[in-house]
Amino acid sequence: MDTKVQAVIDELQSRIESEQAQIDSGQGFDVNQLALAAGAETAGFLNLLIRTMGAKHIVEVGTSIGYTALWLGEAARATDGHVIGMEAIDSKYQQCVNNLTRAGLNDVVEVRFGDAKVIVRAIEGPIDLVFLDAWKDDYFDYFDILLPKLRVGGCIIADNIIYPASFQETMRRYQDYVRAHANVRSYLLSIGNGEEMSVRIK
């Protein structure tokens, strides 16, 4: 991996680990100030998946400070692709733009500021890969909006299916919902916090 990209990833990884220790200890925290990133295992998998698929049109819903976007962008550069991310919290958006610039990926990853439900409606297809890592109750809406824009063979990957436990009821409903679509084949991947990978098959 490019040394500039790796340096920023390593820096943010340290922050994520520190924040997770804070959460696990039961200390008070402001959720709007935390990175809340998917983690290296999931991000690394997405990086390889983009390369394997040759994905060029990639969408990330819930970009936060840009940790996963760095992995997505590094792979998209190799496929001559482009990533569209989005973030509604200004402080996180500013950090994200700065992190991508420091990594030299701001020409590959475009981060849009604002309400993701509005932003995703404006994105044109065909989309190769979508990564969902936003508020969990909104996954259903994002799936409905983005599935018709997904190419056949493209996929929507949803984070936090298994962890944390507080999301599990909502995530089970999401799994049931996506698996009920006749044009989708969907499975749970035991990667990171649990990833539901839903592929449009027709």
Secondary structure, DSSP 8 states (H G I E B T S, - for coil): --HHHHHHHHHHHHHHHHHHHHHHTT----GGGS-----HHHHHHHHHHHHHHT--EEEEE--TTSHHHHHHHHHHHHTT-EEEEEE-SHHHHHHHHHHHHHTT-TTTEEEEES-HHHHHHH--S-EEEEEE-S-GGGHHHHHHHHGGGEEEEEEEEE--SSSSGGGHHHHHHHHHHHHT-TTEEEEEE-STT-EEEEEE--
